[in-house]
Amino acid sequence: MKISFTKEQSSRPAGLVSLNEAIEQSRGQVAENHKTYLNAGLAMMLGMLDFNKKFVKASGVYVWDNEGKQYLDFLGAYGALNHGHNHPKILAAMEQVKEMPNLLQASLNTLAGALAKNLALVTPGALQRSFLCNSGAEAVEGALKLARAATGRQGLIYCEGSFHGKTMGALSVTGREKYQKIFQPLLPGLESVPFGDLVALESKLKDKNAAAFIVEPIQGEGGIIIPPAGYLSRAGELCAKYGSLLIIDEIQTGFGRTGAMFACQYDGATPDIMCLAKSLGGGIMPVGAYITTDEIWKKAYGGMDKALLHTSTFGGNTWAAAAGIAALEVIYEENLPEQARESGAYLLENLHNLKQKYPLIKDVRGRGLMAGIEFNQPGGLAAKVSMGMSGKLSEEYMGSLVAGELLNKYCIITAYTLNNPNVIRLEPPLNITKKQIDVLIQALEDIFSTHKGFLSVAASGVKTILKTMIKK
């Protein structure tokens, strides 16, 4: 049957936005597009505390909005900007490969092979064979599949409070019910254990049903939680004893963030599988990977008959691989792990000094330039009157209030952690200076010295929301 199209069906739709038009949109137009065509709830949430600013330029540690204001980025895209915004060497790499074929499956990609070799050289132990993909969640999905294929087992063990992504497999090993409940049933045969509890882990490994134990060296979304010393290395020993694989998720902690190339190196731990992403793309391209040993790879995917069991159309494309290669070069050329170690020690020392002075701060945790400030939750009257919100929302309010104050009054970008919203995370680019850290510390000092308690911070947040609503 021949199908014909009318002129209206084949002509350019009215209102189709060009790239130039998209760039020139007003802040209000951007917000309206998100409310109408993307996630309306998220757009409203960001708008309430004036987080929906239109940023138009970025370089290094700084970003600028459409009004010309300069902001310090202490969020760092949740660990994806170890190199800073728009690093010139990584942008130059994109320019260098712009005429090469980016997607050509009927070939072996030149740069993908080089990136995989480099990953084998920089990762610990006998890790050798990589699968290149596009995101951290994809890396976790692939790692879980690899573990099942290599061991012939179905079970998986993960930690309470963990975060490994929101695709179905990754979500199944993410330790917060809020994100899991609506999508159940998730993967079968999964069990959780408390983070840092080796006794609980061994009790789950003993039945020899677990293909793998997946764990973060530091729980990022859990609130920047550091396990006891020796936990990761001992977990690896237990996994080996019972025939399970150790998957270490370095998606947020890797590539110098904690002051070492990989956070598991503090513990002397050697994973069977390591998940990578975020800063692997240098803040320019979406790049993810998992890397494993030759032996494990061959058990799962050895031989031509198994070579296509797990694939990705865009994984390892030329632009992505070029970004990954350049990102690794910059890490070593600029010695970013050492910078993170020194600046991180300075940041944490100053944060601990603030904790001694202000009761709003419950705890300060971190390693390198991965730090978290946990706030005491409001109780009693404060929880009831904080903007008239329910008690549940009040519990998740303090981190966003402080982040709102930092953004709107001090032009400093932060955010709270997903599994513990009373913690704001600090993950700036690794080349941040002590002078720039001082700007953050002074802003926090001003906030806590001005606002002696939760209600005072809440009142300031209310003013911001009312101003935002009046503008609209």
Secondary structure, 3 states (H helix, E strand, C coil): CCCCCCHHHHCCCCCCCCHHHHHCCCHHHHHHHHHHHCCHHHHHHHHHCCCCCCEEEEEECEEEECCCCEEEECCHHHHCCCCCECCHHHHHHHHHCCCCCCCCCCCCCHHHHHHHHHHHHHCCCCEEEEEEECCHHHHHHHHHHHHHHHHCCCEEEEECCCCCCCCHHHHHCCCCHHHHHHHCCCCCCEEEECCCCHHHHHHHHCCCCEEEEEECCCECCCCCECCCCCHHHHHHHHHHHHCCEEEEECCCCCCCCCCCCCHHHHHCCCCCEEEECHHHHCCCCCCEEEEEEHHHHHHHHCCHHHCCCCCCCCCCCHHHHHHHHHHHHHHHHCCHHHHHHHHHHHHHHHHHHHHHHCCCEEEEEEECCEEEEEECCCCCHHHHHCCCCCHHHHHCCHHHHHHHHHHHHHCEECEECCCCCCEEEECCCCCCCHHHHHHHHHHHHHHHHHCCCHHHHHHHHHHHHHHHHHHC
